[in-house]
Amino acid sequence: MGDTWLTLGEASGMLGVDPDTLRRWADGGKVELLRTPGGHRRFRRETIQSMLPRPRAAQRSLSAIGEPPDRVAAEFRRRVRSDMAEQDWHSRFDEASLRWFRERGMRMSELLLGALDEVKPKGRNELLREAAHLGHEYGREAARCELSLGEAVEIFLFFRARFMAEIANVARRERLDSGRAASLFEEADRALDRIIVALIQGHQTRPSLA
């Protein structure tokens, strides 16, 4: 199966969702899977890749945010990597936890940019719902790592500031008119508000360890 099939952990990591989420999707028939003789779930790589947001690199002029989303996402990740090591909270996480947050952060940024670039309300809402679900998982994981709600929100605000800074860079690079730029900022702000509410709810609903 090597290069063609992925384990549950590999597939969920590629998508940036919790393994339990992918397991529910698969068991509900939303994602094609194969069960091994031992009962383990395996996912076709092509199927998982097809679920990732598709950039519109070939349709730059049609991009609602002015630039292909994959380019904006790459610049955002570069900005985060450059600034993250200087944050006090960075040392609070072990490598596995950092990887967990990093993978889901990448997926969340892709979903947000996909939503900002989506012209159809139904498609936009679906992307934002998935991004909010990741925010909820963020909150639960932050609580599991024994971060206070205030600390979890502080970390989210670090990412939020850099995301909005990159949106501002897009507006400058593309010389968007004031009305279009203001609309883009407002949409991004509302989307991020939705995620932070989900993060707070996730932190507060963490299952008791007792």
TALIN-V271996 format. One record per residue. N is the residue number from 1. OMEGA is omega in whole degrees, 0 to 359 (NA if undefined). D_CENTER is the distance of its C-alpha to the mean C-alpha in Angstrom with 1 decimal. Layout:
n: <N & N>
omega: <OMEGA & OMEGA>
d_center: <D_CENTER & D_CENTER>
This chain:
n: <1 & 2 & 3 & 4 & 5 & 6 & 7 & 8 & 9 & 10 & 11 & 12 & 13 & 14 & 15 & 16 & 17 & 18 & 19 & 20 & 21 & 22 & 23 & 24 & 25 & 26 & 27 & 28 & 29 & 30 & 31 & 32 & 33 & 34 & 35 & 36 & 37 & 38 & 39 & 40 & 41 & 42 & 43 & 44 & 45 & 46 & 47 & 48 & 49 & 50 & 51 & 52 & 53 & 54 & 55 & 56 & 57 & 58 & 59 & 60 & 61 & 62 & 63 & 64 & 65 & 66 & 67 & 68 & 69 & 70 & 71 & 72 & 73 & 74 & 75 & 76 & 77 & 78 & 79 & 80 & 81 & 82 & 83 & 84 & 85 & 86 & 87 & 88 & 89 & 90 & 91 & 92 & 93 & 94 & 95 & 96 & 97 & 98 & 99 & 100 & 101 & 102 & 103 & 104 & 105 & 106 & 107 & 108 & 109 & 110 & 111 & 112 & 113 & 114 & 115 & 116 & 117 & 118 & 119 & 120 & 121 & 122 & 123 & 124 & 125 & 126 & 127 & 128 & 129 & 130 & 131 & 132 & 133 & 134 & 135 & 136 & 137 & 138 & 139 & 140 & 141 & 142 & 143 & 144 & 145 & 146 & 147 & 148 & 149 & 150 & 151 & 152 & 153 & 154 & 155 & 156 & 157 & 158 & 159 & 160 & 161 & 162 & 163 & 164 & 165 & 166 & 167 & 168 & 169 & 170 & 171 & 172 & 173 & 174 & 175 & 176 & 177 & 178 & 179 & 180 & 181 & 182 & 183 & 184 & 185 & 186 & 187 & 188 & 189 & 190 & 191 & 192 & 193 & 194 & 195 & 196 & 197 & 198 & 199 & 200 & 201 & 202 & 203 & 204 & 205 & 206 & 207 & 208 & 209 & 210>
omega: <175 & 188 & 186 & 185 & 181 & 173 & 178 & 181 & 180 & 182 & 180 & 177 & 179 & 180 & 183 & 177 & 178 & 178 & 179 & 179 & 180 & 178 & 178 & 179 & 182 & 181 & 178 & 178 & 182 & 181 & 178 & 177 & 176 & 175 & 178 & 176 & 179 & 177 & 181 & 180 & 174 & 185 & 179 & 182 & 181 & 179 & 180 & 180 & 181 & 180 & 180 & 179 & 180 & 178 & 179 & 185 & 183 & 183 & 184 & 184 & 181 & 184 & 181 & 181 & 174 & 180 & 176 & 182 & 182 & 177 & 180 & 180 & 180 & 178 & 178 & 180 & 179 & 180 & 181 & 180 & 182 & 187 & 190 & 185 & 181 & 182 & 181 & 185 & 184 & 183 & 181 & 186 & 170 & 186 & 181 & 179 & 178 & 180 & 179 & 181 & 182 & 181 & 181 & 175 & 177 & 180 & 181 & 179 & 178 & 179 & 180 & 180 & 176 & 179 & 179 & 182 & 183 & 182 & 182 & 182 & 182 & 179 & 179 & 181 & 179 & 178 & 181 & 176 & 179 & 178 & 178 & 177 & 176 & 176 & 178 & 179 & 176 & 182 & 179 & 181 & 177 & 177 & 178 & 178 & 177 & 170 & 176 & 178 & 179 & 179 & 180 & 179 & 179 & 179 & 179 & 180 & 174 & 180 & 181 & 181 & 182 & 176 & 181 & 177 & 180 & 175 & 178 & 178 & 178 & 181 & 179 & 182 & 183 & 179 & 179 & 177 & 188 & 180 & 180 & 179 & 180 & 179 & 179 & 179 & 182 & 180 & 179 & 181 & 179 & 180 & 180 & 175 & 180 & 181 & 182 & 175 & 179 & 178 & 180 & 179 & 178 & 179 & 184 & 182 & 177 & 181 & 178 & 178 & 181 & NA>
d_center: <28.0 & 26.8 & 24.7 & 24.4 & 23.1 & 20.3 & 20.5 & 18.2 & 16.6 & 16.2 & 14.8 & 12.2 & 11.3 & 11.1 & 8.8 & 6.6 & 8.3 & 11.4 & 14.6 & 16.2 & 13.8 & 14.6 & 18.2 & 18.5 & 17.4 & 19.9 & 22.6 & 22.2 & 22.8 & 19.5 & 19.0 & 22.0 & 23.0 & 26.1 & 27.7 & 29.7 & 33.3 & 32.0 & 29.5 & 26.3 & 23.5 & 22.8 & 20.5 & 21.5 & 19.4 & 20.0 & 18.7 & 15.4 & 15.2 & 16.2 & 13.2 & 10.8 & 10.6 & 14.1 & 14.9 & 18.1 & 19.8 & 23.1 & 22.9 & 22.3 & 24.8 & 23.0 & 19.6 & 19.2 & 17.5 & 20.3 & 18.7 & 16.8 & 13.0 & 12.9 & 15.4 & 13.6 & 10.4 & 13.1 & 14.9 & 12.1 & 11.5 & 15.3 & 15.8 & 13.6 & 15.6 & 18.7 & 18.6 & 17.0 & 20.2 & 22.2 & 20.5 & 22.7 & 20.0 & 18.9 & 22.0 & 21.4 & 19.0 & 20.4 & 18.9 & 17.5 & 15.6 & 14.4 & 13.2 & 11.4 & 9.5 & 9.1 & 7.8 & 5.0 & 4.6 & 5.0 & 3.0 & 1.1 & 4.6 & 5.7 & 5.6 & 7.1 & 9.4 & 10.3 & 11.3 & 13.3 & 14.9 & 15.7 & 19.3 & 19.7 & 19.0 & 18.5 & 15.8 & 14.1 & 14.4 & 13.1 & 9.7 & 9.8 & 11.0 & 8.2 & 5.7 & 8.8 & 9.3 & 6.4 & 8.1 & 11.3 & 10.7 & 10.0 & 13.3 & 15.1 & 14.4 & 15.5 & 18.6 & 19.3 & 19.3 & 21.8 & 20.1 & 21.6 & 19.7 & 20.8 & 19.4 & 16.0 & 16.0 & 17.4 & 14.6 & 12.1 & 14.7 & 14.8 & 11.2 & 12.0 & 15.3 & 14.2 & 11.7 & 14.8 & 17.1 & 15.6 & 15.9 & 19.4 & 20.0 & 19.3 & 21.7 & 24.3 & 24.0 & 24.3 & 26.9 & 25.4 & 28.1 & 27.8 & 27.1 & 24.3 & 22.7 & 23.2 & 21.6 & 18.5 & 18.3 & 19.0 & 16.4 & 13.6 & 15.4 & 15.6 & 11.9 & 11.2 & 14.3 & 13.0 & 10.1 & 12.6 & 15.1 & 13.0 & 12.5 & 16.3 & 17.1 & 15.3 & 17.2 & 20.4 & 20.3 & 20.0 & 22.8 & 26.0 & 26.9 & 30.5>
